[in-house]
Each structure stands twice: as C-alpha cells, then as structure tokens.
Amino acid sequence: MDELSSALAEVVGAREVVELARLSGGASRETFRFLADGRPLILQRQRGGDIRDMGVEADVVRAAFAAGVPVPELVASSNQPSAVGSAFMVLTAVEGETIARKILRDDEFRTAREVLPAQFGRALAQLHTIDPATVPGLAPQDQVRMYRQLLDTSGEPHPTFELAFRWLEEHQPPPCPPTLVHGDFRLGNVMVGADGLRAVLDWELAHIGDPMEDLGWLCVKAWRFGSPKPVAGVGEYAQLIEAYEEASGLTVDPEVVRWWEVLGTLKWGIMCIGQANAHVSGVARSHELAAIGRRVCENEHDLFLALEERW
Amino acid sequence: MNPHDMPSAEQLVEAVREWLERDVMTSTSGRLQFHARVAVNVLAMVERELQVGPTQAAVHRDRLEQLGCADERDLARRIRDGELDDRLPEVRELVWATVKDKLTVANPKYLD
C-alpha cells in the first residue's frame, strides 16, 4: 500500500497521499479511496486479464462531465501498465450512498426518493447529448444479437426466452440516430445523497445504441429491488418520461421503453445463467453463484408479466 | 424404490439446514452470515424439489407431450424455428405454467 500511495502521489501531482483504503474488489477491478493533499479521491484500477479498455471509459467520463452530467471529475487516467495498476482512473470522491436497499428504505433518503425519477430523466437526457464521435473506441452494439449469442453459448434451453426473442424481433423499434448510452444506469451505479442524485457512476458498459435502452433498463423489475414502483423502485413511468422529454426535447414512445425493458429482463436472465455457469464450469466455485442459476425463472416470470396482453 | 435407510434425503438436507439456521447464522456476522443465509435458502430449495420434483416431472412430461416435443431443448428449438407458430397461445400458457412450477421450488414467495 505504501508503494501504491507514492505512485498515486506522483500520478495526481500531490505532495502527500494518506488514508489509502480499499473499498471493494471485484473480479476485474478494484476500488480504493485516498486523500491527496487533503483532497478525497477514488482510484479504480483494472486487474490484468480484463478485456475492456479502461481508456475508453475514462474518455466517456470526461465527455459526460463536459456535457454537464453529474459525474465525478476525472483527475488522472492511463491504460498503460504502471506502478498504479494495469490500467486505472483517478476520480474525485462524491459522498453519498450507492446501496439500493438503503436508498429505497432508509428515512434519510425520503426526499431523495421523491426527486430521483425526474433527476434520472434529466441526467439520461443530458448524457444522451454527448456526441459519440468525441469518444473514439466506443462501439455500436446489437444487443439482441449479443444476448442471442450468449444464450446459445450457455447451451441451456429456455422456451420462455425463445418466446421473448420472437416477440422482440417482431416488435423491433424503428432505428434511431447513434447515441452514447450508459448501458447500466440503475440504483447501485449512482451516488445518491439526502438531496437526490449526486453522480452517475460505472460507465464501463457505455456503448453506442438507442437512448431508450437506458430508460428501459432502469425499469427492469430486478432493479426495483422489491419495490412496487417501476422506475428504479422510486417512480412511475410518466415521471421519468416527462422529465426526459422536457430536458431532451424528444418525444418518448412508452412502448419503445417497454420493448427495452423486456429486452433488459431477458438480458438479466441470461446474465444469471452466466453467473451459475461460472460456478459449474469451475471458473469461480461458489454456492452463491450456483444459486443464481435458480433465479432465472424469476426473469422468465417477469417476462410473462411484462408481455401479458402484449403478445 | 430406493434401498436407503431413514432419514430420507429430504430429512438429511433439512437437518443440515436447521443446523445452519440454529448454530451458524446466530454465531456469525457480515459476509459469513450472508453466505450462511444463502446456504439455508439453497437447502430449503433442495427440500422443496425433493418433495414436489417427481410430481412436477410427470406434469412437465405431459405438457411436452401435448406440444409434441421430446424435451425442453426440442421445445425451445421449435419455438425459435417457428414450428409452433400456429398454436402460440397454448405454448405460452404451458410454458408459463412450467415457469410457475420452477418458482414453486426456487422461490415460492416470488409468486405472491
């Protein structure tokens, strides 16, 4: 940690780095917090083996900051191996809470819950104004094709998912201008304070696509964390859509949002298969991952509920 | 007919689950307690599957037969290839019923 502290001091141009502490460590990246000459900063560093290019993510965060999206400010970044890590970003620390269940249940966030739906709509409208051409390396994604392939690779048969794929193909929304989408905009990936949205985090899944993807994903049942309210567990569809329309000047077709919500539910189901497969294949032996395989039927049930009377 | 002595598989799993709930959950905290809770849930799921699994398997076989499919994989392929397009409402009804059976074992609270 001493070595990392001095490497960080050099990277951010500080005399002194203290209180370096690891916040979390996932399979592909680690997050640390530290004080650089008294300024609270966050380090995200990639482990070797992660195929994603953190340089692209850094460019996206910088572009989002410039577009006025509430995001941490990028202080330093590199995608070259160094004493700090195989690739890293240093960002300003934003205070608040990311844990969905706390945001949805704790009294402290009562006011935040009221303002979040509209704030989410405005933040999404803002981030969708970023010119994708300013972020080289961002790739367009055909999400239906991508998850079709993931399901096929898993080798697991799921009649419900086949029905959902058929519905998605038959109700494909009209094409739209290429837009930078966040790709994982939901509770858990936003910093929330007592006053509401403070920062949009976790931009590693950003890509070029349909802006309605972000709105639909935010409404997927898994991201309501047990709350009856459809938008991130805090609001109604109309609140999100009205705020988005007002800030963007665009007209939102709620059926297109629902299409993306259905695809999002299907995506999360396929991701659950992947997590269980990580255990079964021996990549990461864990009864927790194994149990996730039996949550796939929750997504299947959600798909039937979402498509009831829409087939 | 299985040749094993009592306790049954279901009772053995139940015994381990009760131990986790009674002794492990109460003397752990944080991540270890969370993982113990996950283990309790997994064992409860296995108990439910041991209870209703054979009946569900028979019902599932009947549903597949009604649709003229050999197994789940065959059903998935035939939906994908459009071979069941002339009876989709029936297909959806039967597939949803199977999903509800899976939830009855995996997480019955989800059906509420």
Interface residues (C-beta under 8 A of the other chain):
Chain A: P157 H158 P159 T160 F161 E162 L163 F165 R166 H287 E288 A290 A291 R294 R295 C297 E298 E300 H301 F304 W311
Chain B: H35 V38 A39 N41 V42 M45 D71 E72 R73 L75 A76 R77 I79 R80 G82 L88 P89 V91 R92 V95 W96 T98 V99 K100 K102 L103 V105 A106 N107 Y110 L111
